[in-house]
Amino acid sequence: MRIAGLDEAGRGALFGPVVAAAVILNPKRRIVGLDDSKKLPAERRTQLAVRIREHALAWAVAEIDAQRIDAWNIYQASRQAMTAALEQLSIQPDYLLIDAMQLDVLIEQKSLIKGDARSVTIAAASILAKTHRDSCMEKWDAVYPQYGLARHKGYATPDHLEALRQHGPSPLHRYSFAPVRDANCWAAGATQTPLPLSWRVT
């Protein structure tokens, strides 16, 4: 039986896409050290991501951008990202293990709370999703250096919130999230016109 693990990264961030990964591990190629990506140092995640991509039977990563997150809500966007990653797998899985979510697909599946800590297959997906998203944030940091994205990866850290207050949100922030919405209203009153909903949502 070919089992695919699925997980997402960036669900709670204020900036950029939510990223999901799907992985079918090779039972003959054990990868030592797989764990919840949040428990691993960045360097170790990067090392494991390389090994997963090299040794897995199949893997895929998919993104849902901030505009679609605002249009759908983060829960639905996360599900869509997982479904897109699943559809991109080069091998059709027989069974799905998913971190705390159910997908509307015709494949038998099991939702596991804290699945990235309970299943090495979900852990592998969490590592690919996290490393892919972190790489995206480092690239966007060069475009929007005022926010410090390389440091906090788009999450609501004190320095990110302060940057939002000072500069207002970028086009890639999630305007449906309260800290971004509040910062946009503040910036609009101080320096600019708020971005219209029709511009933000596709």
N, C-alpha and C positions, 0 to 999 in steps of 0.2 A: 504493500500500500504506500502510495506517495502522499506524504503529509506536507502541506504548506503552512508555514507560520506567517502571521500578518501582524504588523504593529505600525504605529504612527509616531511622528515627532513634531513638536511645535504647536500642539493643540492649544496651549495656554499662552503662546507668544502674542505680542502686540503688532509685530511686523512680519510681513512676508508670508510664504506659503505654509500650509500644513503638508507634511511629506509622509508617505506610507511606503512600506516595503513588504514584499512577499518573497519567501525563501523556501525552497525544498532542499533540505540538507541531504548529503550523500551518506547513508548509513555505514558505508565502508571507509569513509574519511572523517574520522572524529576530529572535531576542532576543540582543543582544550581551552578553557577559560571563558566560554560563552556565559554571559550573565546579563541582567538588566543593564542597558546602556548607561543609565543614570548612575549606576554604582561603579562604573569603570572610569579611570583617568582618560583624558582625551587621547593621549599617545597610544594607550592600550586599545581603545576603540578603533583607532586608525589601523593598527596592526591586524586586529581581528577582522575588520571590514575587508582588508586585502585577502585574507585567508578564506573568508566566506565567498567572495566573488570567484576565487580560484577553484574552490573545492565543492561548492554547492552544485547539485544537479541542475538547478535553475534559480534565478533571482531576478527581481525587477523592482524599480522604484518609480513612484508617481507623485506629482505635485498637484495641489489645488491652490490657486493663487488667492491673494487677499480680497480681490473684488468678488470672487465667487464665494468666499467665506462670508463676506458681508451680505451677499444675496441669499444664501441658503441657511446660514448659522454654522458654527464650528463643528457641531456633532454630525450634521449631514455632510459637511465638507470632508470630514475625516473618513466617513463611510465611503464617500465617492472616491477618495484617494486610495483607500484599500481595494475597492473594486477595480479601479484602473490598474493598480499594480498587479492584482490577480490576473486580469485579462492579458497583461503583457508577458506573463510567464511563458517560456518556450515549451514547457511540459504541463499538461493538464493534471492538476492534483486530484486525488481521490477523496481527500478529507482536509478540512481546514481547522487550524487552531488559531484563535483570534483573541487579542488582548482586549477583554471587556467590551466586546461589540458583536452584533449580529449583522450579516450581510444578506441582501436579497439576491442570492444566487442559488442555482440548483446543484449545490454541492453540500454534502453532509458536513456539519461544522459544530464546533464547541467553543463557547465563549468562556474564557478563563479570567477571573479577577486577579490582578497582579500576574498576568500570564507571562510577562517578560522575566519574572523571577522563578516561575514554575516550569517553564518549557524552554529547552535550548533552541527549539525551532523559532519560537516567538522572540527569544532573546537575539537570535541572529537577525531577524527582521528589524528589531528595535535598533540594533547597532548600525545596520545599513541606512535606516531612515535618519537616525541621529547624525551620522557622519556626513551624509549627503546634505542635510539641511545646514549643518554647521559650515560646510564648505560654501554653500550658497550665501550665508550670512557674511562670511569673510570677503566674498566677492562684492556684495552690496555695500560693505563698509567703505570700499574705495569710491563708490558712487555717492554715498551719504555719510561722510566721515563725522558729521556733527552729532550723530546718534550713538556712536560707540558700538556698533553692531557686532564687531569682531569679539568684543569682550563679553557681552551679555546675550548674544545670539537672538536679540529681538524680544527678550522677556522683560517683565515689568520691574526691573531693578531700580533703585533710587536714582542712579545716574541717567538711565533711559527716561524715566519720568521727568527728571529735571530738563533733559534735552528737549523733550516734547513741549514742556512749558516755555522754553526759550525760543525754540525754532518752529513750533507747530508740527503737525504730522506731515510725512511725505506721502506721495501717491501710493506707496506700497504698504502703508500702515493699514490696520484693520479698523475701519471707522465704526463698526458695530460694537467694538469693545469700549467699555466706559472710559478708561483712561485716555484713549485716543480721541473719542468723541468729546470729552471734556476739554482736552488740549486744543482741539480744533475750534471749539466755541470760544475759548479764551483768546487764541491767536486771531480769530476772526474779529473779535471786538477790538483787539489791539492793532492789528496790522493788515488784515486781509479779509476777503470775502470767503465764507465757508464753501468747501467743495460741494457742489450740488449732488444729490443722490443719484441722479441720472448719469452723472459723469463717473461715479464710483462703481456702479453696479452694472454688470453685463448679463 
